[in-house]
Amino acid sequence: MKIIRLTTLLDFGGQERQYISFAEADFQLLQNEYIFAAIGNGGYAENSIRKKGFEVVIFNQNPKISNLKNIWMLYKWFKKVKPDVVHTAAAEANFHGILAAKLAGVKIIIGEEIGFPNHSFKAKLIFKILYKFTSKVICVSKAVKDFLVETNEIVAEKGVVIYNPVSNVIPTTKKLPNEFTIVTVGRFEKVKNQELLIKAFSQLENRTAKLILVGDGSQRKYLERLITILNVQDRVVLTGFVPNPEIYLSQSHLFVLPSLSEGFGIAVVESMLQEMACLCSNIGGIPEFITHNETGWLFDPKNETQLIDQLNTIIATPYSEIQRIAQQAKKAVENRFTIKKYIENLENLYQKQI
């Protein structure tokens, strides 16, 4: 079968990392032909996927849902390419791609929800109608599926949980500094909640601890100002986007993810596979693979005091105990989110829709 995997952007982010992981698969595992596409811009993910030998199409259009010209553009492309399956992911790609695929007469249409959509009543109604045109809606965690069923955007039978794959881990040698070092990885956007982590960090009992924020995004200048206001600029580093965050993981004692919303949390799993101890928001799909005090720690991302207390407690804990948690974390996920398992689940889903 010829399968188009359409998303909004192919630059960097959680969805893009899913595609990059998929592209790392041994071609012998794949039973179908794949074309990757983005309505908006490409970038790092686009280049990574191309290097693996896949066809990639970048339309460089404004991907906003209000830009209805995208439906006509995709309709014409689908009629030309004649895919057997159109598999869309992310809100804008779901909206334009599903409608275009339906109009083009594509036999199998799969939608994918990568997080928790903050839809108005009108938007919920639109997506409820939209998802009726799909064979299935993939949800990246059980929490995402439950949310969509609860908001009445899909019926339970329509949703199927397929966890994201995680790239093959490149082992790195730990080079821990003397100062306790905290690292976080993610786009600098409000939903990723780096503001809370910086504020909590500025109030820690340990005044020599370091904080590394790996990533980039629209909140960067705001976060830089906040760091200066809190007078922690000598202990906080913003790296910008890096393709290999494991370098910073190997130099850190603790990974923290403070997100307000997280459909899956691929950066957390990647850190666990690097044998990192993780302190994460107790939201979305994260509690599906982190058990508090066993394979990591969880906290309320809206509770600054709780985060401060958790960080103070962990920093005061003997590092041998932190390592024990990290080792248990690795065991909990190392065979659960493999690329091979993801491809088998995905291709079985496609095949069942014929």
N, C-alpha and C positions, 0 to 999 in steps of 0.2 A: 504494500500500500504506500501511497505518497501522502506524507503527513506534513502539514504546515503548522509550526509552533509560533504563534503570533503573540507578542507582548507590546508594552507601551514604549519602553526604552531598552537599549542594549549597551548601557554604559557600565555602571557599577551599582551594586545593591544586592539584596537577598534573592530576588527573582533571577537576576543575571547570574548569580553564583550557582543557582540551580541549573541553569542552562550550561554553564561552563563545566560543572561536574558531569552532566550528561554527555557533553562532547568529549570528555576524557575516557569514555568507555571504549573497550575493545570493539572494533567494528564487527567482529564475529558475533557479538552479543545481539546486534541489531537485526531485526527481521524486516524492517521497513526503511523506506527512503525518507529522509527528513530535510525540511527547509526551515530555517529560522528567519524571523522577520520582526521588525519594529516599526510602529507607526511614526514615532518620534526619531530621536537621534541615536546613533550608535556610539562606539567608543571602545573601552577596554574589553568588554564582553564580546562585542562584535569581532574584534581582532583575534581574541582567544579562540572563538568558535571557528572562524575561517582557517586558522592555522591547523586545526584538527581535520580539515578537509570537508567541512559542511558548507553548503550554499547558504549565504546570508543576504537578506534584502533589507535595506534601510530606506524608508520613505521620506524621512526628514520633514514630516508635516507636524503642525500643531496638534498634539494628541488629545486635546481637551474634548470632552464628550459633546460640548456645544458646537464643535467643528464638524458638522454633519457631512461635509465634503469627503471625509475619510471613508464613509460607508460606500460611496460611489467609486472611490479610488480602489478600495479593497475588492468590491464586487467585480470590477473589470479585471483585476489581477487574478482573482479566484477563477473566473471564467477562462482566462488564458492558461493558467497553470493546471487546472482540473485536478485538485487534490481529492483524495478519498476521505481524508479527515482534516478538519481545521480545529486545532486545539489552542484556545486563547487563554491568556492569563494576565491579571491586573485589570482594574476597573475600566479604563479607557479602551483597552484592547478587547475586553469582554463585550462592551457595548457596541463598538463599531464592527468588530470582527464577527460576532454572532449574527448580527443583522445582515451583514454583507454575505456571509456564508449561506444563510437561509435564502436570501434573494438569488444567490448564484446556484442554488440547488445542490449544495454539498450534502452528501448522504449522512455523514457522521460529524456532528458538531459537539465538541467537548469544551466546557468552560472550566475555569480554575479560579478559585478564590484564595488569594495568598495572605489574607489578613481579615480584619473585622471592619467591614465597610460602615462608615458613619453616615448612613443614608437618611434623608428626610422621608416623610411619609410618601411623598410623590416618587422619590427615587426607589424606595422599596417596592412600590407598585410596578414601576417600570422594569426593574430587574426581575421581579417575580414573573412578569410576562415574558421577558427576554429569556429566562432560563427554561421556559417551557419549550423553546426551540432546540434545546440541547438534549443529547442522549444522556449525558451525565454531567455533574459538576464535581470536579475534584476539589477536595478541601485538604489543606496542608497539615491539618491536625484535627483531632476529634473535637476540640474546643471550637474551631471554626465551623465545622459541620453543625454542631449543636446550636451555635449562634444563628446560622442561616435558617435552620428549622424553626427556631424560636421566633425570629423576626418574620417568619412566613414567606421568605423569599424562595425557599425550595421545600419540597416534601422530603421526608427522610429517605425514601427510596431513590430519590434523584442524586443524593450526595454520596460520594465515596471518598474515604480517607486514604490518601497516598502521601506518606511522609517524604520530605525533600531528601535527595541524595547528598552525601557529603563527599567532597573531593578526596582523592587519595592523599593521606597525610604524609608530608615530608618530615621525617624525624629531625628534630633540632636539639642540639646540646644545650642544656640549661646553663646560663651564665648569670646567676642572680647577683645583683648588687648588694651592698651592705644595707642600704636603706630599703625598707619595706616598699615594694612597688606594685601599684594597682594599674591594670590596663583595661580599656574598653575599646570595642571595635564597632563601628556603625556610621551611617550617614549622619551628618550634623543637621538634624531636623527636629522640630519640637516634639514629635511623637517618640523620638529616641531618648529624650529626657536627660541629656548630658548636663543640663543646668542643675538638676537636683544633685547629681553626683559631685559636681564641682563645689556646690554649696556645702554638701555634707563633708567633703574632703577638707574644706577650709576650717572645719570645726573639730577635726580629729584631735585626740589627746596626743598622738604621735606627731610631733612637729617637724620630723625629718622625712616622713613618708613622701613618695613620689607618685604622680598620676600621669599616665600616658593615654591620650585620646587619639586613636587611630581612625582616620576618616576625613571627610570633607563634606561641605554642603552649605545650604543657605543660612544656617545659624552660626557660621564660623566667626564672623566679625562680632556678633553679639557675645559669643562665648569668650572671645579674646578680651572684650571689654570687661566682662564679668570677672575673669581671672585677675585682671589688673585691679579692679575695684576691691576684690577680696584679698589682694596683696599676696597671691600665691604663685605669681608668674615665674619665680625661681624654682618651683617644685612641680609645675604642670607643663606638659609638652603636648602640642597639637601637631601631629605628623603630616597632615594632609593625606590624600588617598595613596595607599601603597598596595601593590598586588600580592604581597607576601607578608601578611600581618603576623605570621608565626615567628618572625624575627623578634617582634616586641613581646610576644607571649613567652618566648624563651628567656626574656630578661625581667619577668614579672612574677610576683608571688601569688597574685590573685586576679582573676578576671571578673569584672562587674558589668552586668547589663541592666540598666535602669529603665528600660522602655515602658511607656504607658500602654502600648499595644504591640503585640508580637504574635503573628499567626503561627509561626513555627519557631524561629530563633536559631537559624543555621550557624551563626557566629558562636553561639553557646556550644553546640555539638562539636564544632571544629576545635574549640578550646578544650573541651572534655577529652577529645581524642588526642590532644597534645599533652594530656595528663596535667591539665590545669584545674585548680580548685575554682569553682564559680559561685558567685553571689548574684542572684538574678531576681527580677520582678516575678511575682507570683501570678502572672497573667498568661492568657492565651495557651499556646501549646507547651510552654516551658515546664509546667508541673507534670506533663506527660512523660518527661524523661529525667527530671531532677526531683529527688526525694529529699526533703529538708533534713539536714543533719546527717544524711547518709551518703548521698552522691553530690552534695552541694548545699547551698543555703538559699532560702527564698525570703523576699520582703515585699511590703506594699509600696509600689512606686509613687504613691501620693503621700507617703509618710516619711518626712525628712528625718525626724527623730529616730524612727526605727532603723533607718539606714545607717545613721551615725552610730547607734548602739551596736548594730551588727558588725560594722567595720571595726570599731574599737575592740570588740570581743575577738574577732578573727585575728587582728594584728597582734593581740596579746597572747594568742594561742601558740604553743610550741609548733615550729614549722614541721616537725615530724608528724603531728596530727593533721595539719593541713595537707601534707603529702598523702597521708592515708586516705583522706576524703578524695583527693585527686585521682588516686589509683582506683578507687571504687567507681568513680565517675567514668573513667576510661572503660572499665569492664562493662559498665551498664549500657554503653552506646556503641562499642567497637564493632559489633556484628549486626546492628539494628538498622543502620541508615546507609548501607553500602550502595554504590552505583549499580551493581549487578541486580540487587533486590529491587531497586527503583525501576530499572528498565523492564524487568520481568513483570512487575505489577502494572506498569503503564501499557506495555504491549499486550498483555492479557486483557486489559480493559478495552483497548481498541478492538481487539479480535472479537470480543463478546458482543460488540455493537453491530457487527455485520449481519 
